[in-house]
Amino acid sequence: MKTDLPRCRWADPANPRYLKYHDEEWGVPCHDETQLFEMLNLEGAQAGLSWSTILNKRESYREAFDQWDAEKIARYDARKVAELLANPGIVRNRLKVAATITNAQAYLRLRDEVGGLDPFLWAYVDGKPILNNRMSIADTPAKTPLSDRLSKDLAKRGFKFVGSTIVYAYMQAIGLVNDHARDCFRHKPLKATRRK
């Protein structure tokens, strides 16, 4: 991985996971249901913490939460919750763990109603990512009117940890919006991840 490329200033060159995430995932349009569900929950888990904390625990999260299989997560019982709260590989916050289970249940309902997160989310931008023209992260808002609307819709559908600021970070992560800085080598329309 090249470390001398011009990147968004938040991409920590000392953390290879961060650079990989910035270079290959952040701002890239995502249509993969499992990844969309994973990122929704990871953004919620990040609330009050640094993104590097979550990124460094990502593989542990995948293992702990059955590779983000929503059908399995929706059936977690008290014993499984106790196991998760004892797992040092994830953020051991009772509310965040409970929210992930609630989100799995809400996701399954959404999937039955509209086909999943992919059609639901991308309808908000008419199927095309919003390419912003920011000078830097300092010019990027914490939330927008669009994230406000999406946040309210997700909450109404039973999702947890989906406040507007979390939702805007989620929109950036899954490529609904591309907020790479103008001088970043990734500031251009990005190729979508393959639909599964």
Secondary structure, 3 states (H helix, E strand, C coil): CCCCCCCCCCCCCCCHHHHHHHHHCCCCCCCCHHHHHHHHHHHHHHCCCCHHHHHHCHHHHHHHCHHHCHHHHCCCCHHHHHHHHCCCCCCCCHHHHHHHHHHHHHHHHHHHHHCCHHHHHHHHHCCCCEECCCCCHHHCCCCCHHHHHHHHHHHHCCCCCCCHHHHHHHHHHCCCEECCCCCCCCCCCCCCCCCC
